[in-house]
Amino acid sequence: MSRRTFLVSAAAVAVSAGPLAVVARAAARTPKVLVIGLDGCLLSRIKDADAPNLDALMAAGLTAPSSIYANPLAPTLSGPGWSTIITGVWPDKHNVKDNTFSGAKFAQYPDFLTRAETAKPSLNTYAVSSWAPITDTVFSPNVDTRVSTPSAEYDTGTTSRALAQLRDGNPDVVFVQLDNIDHAGHSYGAASQQYLDAIHTADAQAGQLVNAVKSRPGYADEDWLIMVTADHGHTDPGGHGGSTLQERQTFLIATGPTLAAGSVRNDVKMPDVAASALAHLGIALDPAWDLDGRPVQQPAPDDFDALRGRLQSRVDETGIPAGILGFTHTPPAGWSVDNSAMGGGGVTEWRGWSFTTDEFWTQTQRDQNRECNIRARNVFAVADGDEWSDKTLTGSFDSTLVSPAHPVTGGRGATLTYTTYYRQESPQKGEVLVSYDGAAPVPVRTYTADVPSRTETVTLQVPAGATTVRVRFRYTGGNNWYWVIDGVRISQ
């Protein structure tokens, strides 16, 4: 039975390390992209399966485990998943909430092949999929060739068509979606041997595609970025659509220029596939596109990410698997946490501002919207009064996250940017305060209502003569909700 039965913002960036590198690469080799989508595939099960070709890609390049959203943003279904990967934006922008694609905003947020065609009409773009809605609906008619493989041929037909295009044609961008791993997940579950067998078959098909690339007569003059990804995960018994971490799992395996062999990163997200493909093709990412993805070739870690190696396992949060290292109260260099007014007791992990990860924080309690913290990456800061209050405590939650002193020039404007996600319940409050040269902090933004995951921009007017600015994030409340902060930067 085919799985068809189961239908139910980035800043402008340079395309490489610098203009000289771009010119040199363009003169030497032609950039090309291959994206292979393995529907419903779990990275953990790739590592358990007999998958020598995917193992070889991981050894040769980047492996990036990742996670996605859950309801109420969107369920962990293929429609929202593939739309996110292909458009480079999260469901709150492309508006695909299920597999009907009702209300999709593909005109505003088109697929990355359409963006490539618009920017460079001479490019040869090709998409083939075993799950027809991808090539019938997500990719637009502007793509040079879209093929929805007949059901009777399934992944075998999808692979043979893609192989013919890579062998006999001259494509610049190829997208291939293979579906049978998801079918095995639905029929037998992710813990089954049949699921591993399906990964083994897809691995062989992916290997054929990679070998076809390397066997091209002009391969020596071509510069290929190869990416392998998935739209969602699967439960051990089988199925997806819910909010478990296993259903929310995805990944990126990528080989190409600047991607170190055997490297592992935790800052990559689903929308990065589209952004990475466009950047590799030499297409500058226009801020007006409002993309959520950023090129994997251009990592942009923040101060919190440096804490990844210091994270600890659970203390009071017994619902989180003991093997997951996911929280610390120790801030990165230059940062501090003021808990002088913080109540006592409560759940250890969340006593004052904590630094954590999606895979740790979302497992404290599912279906309380923590899964919708989509724009924070890697390690982020959390003030969670709700979880802190799950154990005997005294006083209230009152904690302030304090940034290092950033150098500024007095008399000029400056811009504070940060990623935030704030869920409100009275009487809690979130305040952003700034102080110059150690003076008393003054509020520049206050949160007393829900704010979805987004990047905030605050314009600052630096007083004449000031040389430094420090930012404070103060969260006050009790048994209420939470506040996430990430990617804090000041520019002038």
HELIX and SHEET records of a PDB file:
HELIX    1   1 ARG A    3  PHE A    6  5                                   4    
HELIX    2   2 PRO A   19  ALA A   28  1                                  10    
HELIX    3   3 LEU A   43  ASP A   48  1                                   6    
HELIX    4   4 PRO A   52  ALA A   60  1                                   9    
HELIX    5   5 SER A   78  THR A   87  1                                  10    
HELIX    6   6 PRO A   91  HIS A   94  1                                   4    
HELIX    7   7 PHE A  112  ALA A  119  1                                   8    
HELIX    8   8 ALA A  132  PRO A  133  1                                   2    
HELIX    9   9 ILE A  134  VAL A  138  3                                   5    
HELIX   10  10 TYR A  154  ASP A  168  1                                  15    
HELIX   11  11 ASN A  180  TYR A  188  1                                   9    
HELIX   12  12 GLN A  193  LYS A  214  1                                  22    
HELIX   13  13 TYR A  219  ASP A  221  5                                   3    
HELIX   14  14 ASP A  272  HIS A  280  1                                   9    
HELIX   15  15 PRO A  287  TRP A  289  5                                   3    
HELIX   16  16 ASP A  303  ARG A  310  5                                   8    
HELIX   17  17 THR A  348  TRP A  350  5                                   3    
HELIX   18  18 ASP A  358  TRP A  361  1                                   4    
HELIX   19  19 ARG A  370  CYS A  372  5                                   3    
HELIX   20  20 GLY A  385  TRP A  388  1                                   4    
SHEET    1   A 8 THR A 145  SER A 148  0                                        
SHEET    2   A 8 THR A 125  SER A 129  1                                        
SHEET    3   A 8 VAL A 173  LEU A 178  1                                        
SHEET    4   A 8 THR A  30  LEU A  38  1                                        
SHEET    5   A 8 GLU A 222  THR A 229  1                                        
SHEET    6   A 8 GLN A 249  THR A 255 -1                                        
SHEET    7   A 8 LEU A  62  SER A  67 -1                                        
SHEET    8   A 8 SER A 263  VAL A 264  1                                        
SHEET    1   B 6 PHE A 327  THR A 328  0                                        
SHEET    2   B 6 SER A 354  THR A 356 -1                                        
SHEET    3   B 6 PHE A 380  ASP A 384 -1                                        
SHEET    4   B 6 TYR A 482  SER A 491 -1                                        
SHEET    5   B 6 GLY A 413  ARG A 423 -1                                        
SHEET    6   B 6 VAL A 451  GLN A 461 -1                                        
SHEET    1   C 4 SER A 336  ASP A 338  0                                        
SHEET    2   C 4 PHE A 397  VAL A 402 -1                                        
SHEET    3   C 4 THR A 468  GLY A 477 -1                                        
SHEET    4   C 4 HIS A 406  PRO A 407 -1                                        
SHEET    1   D 5 SER A 336  ASP A 338  0                                        
SHEET    2   D 5 PHE A 397  VAL A 402 -1                                        
SHEET    3   D 5 THR A 468  GLY A 477 -1                                        
SHEET    4   D 5 LYS A 429  TYR A 436 -1                                        
SHEET    5   D 5 VAL A 442  TYR A 447 -1                                        
SHEET    1   E 2 GLY A 344  GLY A 345  0                                        
SHEET    2   E 2 LEU A 393  THR A 394 -1                                        
END                                                                             
